[in-house]
């Protein structure tokens, strides 16, 4: 089985809710929002459905980057938006984001 096949199968499992389980992206944002009051403040006026779609799109861009080594426009725009010039995200929040992502994968 190729990396692409493994990724696709895993991605299908996490994005399709079964029973009362929420999707991976819903679970991730639940965990991330609960991780810090600062995160909740940053997302207080955010349309979370749109936010989840953007995260999903960025995942595909990351996989594409992993496979090709080429940074696409989605990753460029995401990096620019989260830079000190625009959203000015505190650096520690990136570590928190990654911890929440890994915790959500474990769940």
N, C-alpha and C positions, 0 to 999 in steps of 0.2 A: 504494500500500500504506500502510495507517495505521500509526501508532506501535505500536498494540496488536498488529497483525499481525507487524510486524518484531520486537517484543519476544518474542512467542510463538514465532516460528520460531527465534530465537536461543536462547531458553531451552530449547526442545526439543533443540537441538543439544548444549548443554552438559550437560544432565542425563542423557542416555541414553548410557551407555558403548558404544563399538563396539570390537570386538576386545579388545586388552589395555588399552585406554585406560580410565582411571578416570573417574568422574563429575566434574563441575566442583567439586562440594562436597567430594569426597574429595581432589581435587588442591589445592583451596584450603587445607584444613586441613593437608595434608602440607606445603605451602609455609609456612603460618603457624607450625606447630609447629617447623619447621626454622629459622625466622627468629631465634629468641631462646631462650636457656635459660629466661628468665623465663616465656615463653609455655608452654613444656613443663611447667614447675612448676605454672602455673595450671590446666592441663588434665590433670594427672597422674591424677586420679581421675574423669575425665569419661567418660561413655558417649558415644563419638563418633558412634554411629549416631543417638542422640537429638539430639546437638549439630547434626549435619548437617540433620536434619529441622527443627530450630528456625531454622537459617539460611535454609533454603529457604522456610519460612513468612514469615520477616521480609522476604525479597526481594519476595514478593507484596504485603506491606504497603507496602514502599517504592514499588513501582510504583503502587499505589492512591493513595498520598500524592502522587506525582508527577502523576497524572491528576486528582485531585480537590482536593488541597491540604488534605485532612482527615487528621488523625492518628488511626489506629485504636487499639484496645486492645493489639494486639500490639506496636506501636511504643512506646506508653506504658509497657507492662510491661518491654520490653527496655531502654528508657532508664532506668527506675527501678532495674532490677536491676544495671545497669552504673554506677550513680551512686556517689558517694563514701559514701553512707549504706549501701550494700549491699556490692557486690563491690570497691569502691574501686580500680578499674583505673587504673594509671598512665597519665596523658594521652598519653605518647609511644607507648603501645601502640595507640592508635587510628590514629595515622599509619602504624604498622607494619602494622596490619590492612588499611588501605586500600591500601598498597603491595603487599601480598601478593595482595589481591583483583585489582588491576590486572595484576600479573604473571601471575596464573592466567588471566585473560581473554586475555592475549597468547598464552599457551601454547595 
